[in-house]
Amino acid sequence: MNGIDQLDGRLIALLTDEPRIGVLECSRRLGVARGTVQARLDRLAERGVIRGFGPEIDPSALGYDVTAFVTLQIRQVRGHDPVAERLAEIPEVIEAHTITGAGDMLCRIVARSNQDLQRVIDQIVDVQGVERASTTIALATPVRQRTLPLVRSAAGGNLDSAPRR
């Protein structure tokens, strides 16, 4: 089963809105047994729908005020994996995706300033296998990373119908 139902969607929405809420409170708000909530959470985690319960960190609150996207062209001899492994060692590389099109890999990176961005880019282009890098600096983030609209769609619609007691 790849989809989620309304209850899964409502549970995910509730945890998205209030990540520190407990299983017992979830069951109360959703109007289902505690065991049902726990079983749903376990199943969603096992299937990889829910990947974690850790805090969401804002890089700018840690002093990383610059966000940039770097498109990399890499030598195809060894493939993407060795490059990805080296990129994972650079703390400022917060995402990397293999892509189609003009480049081979797209990275989201952060830096403390434009000058610091140059340092991070220098580290990236120093990775063996990287042939070329093209960088675009983000000026603003009008739509932050989000998944709740996908959850609503996958669950079949409105998830705001959780009973409130």
N, C-alpha and C positions, 0 to 999 in steps of 0.2 A: 504494500500500500504506500503510495507516494504522497497522497494528499493529506489534508487535515480537515477535521470537521469543525462545526461551530464551537463546540466546547473547547477543543484545542485552541482555536483562534481566540476565544474569549480569555482563556488562561494565559496565552502569550501576550495579549493586549494588556491584561491586568499586571503581569510581571514587567512589561515594558513601562507602564505608567508608574508602577511602584515596585522597583526591583528588590527592595528590602522586606517585602511582605512575606510572611510565613505561609507554609502549606495549609495550616489550620484556618488562617484568615482567608486565604484563597478559596478554600472549600465553603466557608461561610458566605462569602460574597457571590460565589458562583452558584450556590444552592445545591451542591453535590457533596458526597462523602469525602472525608479526608483521604481515604484510601484510593478513591477515584482520581483525585488530584495528583497524588503521589505516583500512581500507576501511569497517568498521562504524562507527567513530567519525565519519568524514567523512560517511557517509550519514545517521547520526543527527543530526549538526549541520546538514546541508543541509535535512533535513526539519523541523528546529525541535524535535526531541525533546530534544536537549541544547542548551541556550541559551547556555551559557558554562562556562568552567573557572576563573573567578575565585574568590577567597576568599569565604567566607561571613562576613559582618561582624555582630557582636552590638552593637546600638546602646548597650546599657547599659555595655559595656566602653569606649565612647567618652564616657561621662558622660550619656547620654540614658536615664535610669532610668524615665521615665514613657512608657507606650504608651497611646494612645487611638484610638478609632474615631469619625470624624465623618461623620454623614449630612448631605448637603447637598441643599437644594432650590435649583434654579437656574432662571433665566428661560429659557424655551424659545425665545426670539426668535433667538438666535445659535447655539443648540445647545450641546453638551457640549465640543466641541473648544477653543474659546477659554478656557473655564474650566480645562480640563485643562492647557493650555499654561501658564497663569499659575500653577496649582498646582505644576507641575513646576519652577518657579523657586524654590519654598520648600524648602530642604534637608530640613526636618523632615517633609515629606510624603513618605513612603516607598512608598506605594501609593495608587492611585486607581482605582476601578471604577465604570462606569456600572451602575446597578441598576434593578430593577423594584420596585414597592411605593410606600411613602409618600415616599421620597426619590428623588433622581435620581442621586446619586453617593455612594459610600462611600469614605472615605479612612482609611488607617492612618497615624497620625502619631506622632512621638516628641518628647519634650521633656526638659529637664534636671531640671525640678521642676514642681510644680503651678502655681507662679507663672509659670514659663517657658511652660507649656502655654497659659496665658491669652494670652501674647504671640503664640504660633503660631496660636491660634484667631482672634485679632484680625487677623492677616495673611490668614487664609483668608477670613474674612467681608468683608474689604476687597476681595477679588477681584471685579471687575466681572462681574455675572451671578449671583453667589451671593445668594440672597434670605434664606435661613435655614440655620442650622447647629445640629445636635443632637449633643452629644458624650457618649461613654461611655468612662470610664477603665477600662483593663484592670487587674485586681488581681494576676493571676498568669497564667502560660501553661502549663497542664498538658500540652497537646499542641502542640509547636512545629510550624512549617510543615514539611511533609514530603511527599515524593512517592514514596519507595521502595515503600510498600504499593500504590500505583497501578501502579508498574512490575511488581511481582510479579504482580498481577492481570492486567495486559495481556500479560505473557509466559507466562501459563498456570500459575502456581504457584510452587513453591519454587525459589529462585535460589541456594541454599546448596550446590549440587552441584558447584561449581567444583573441579576436581582440585587438590590441594595437593601440591607436590613439594618 
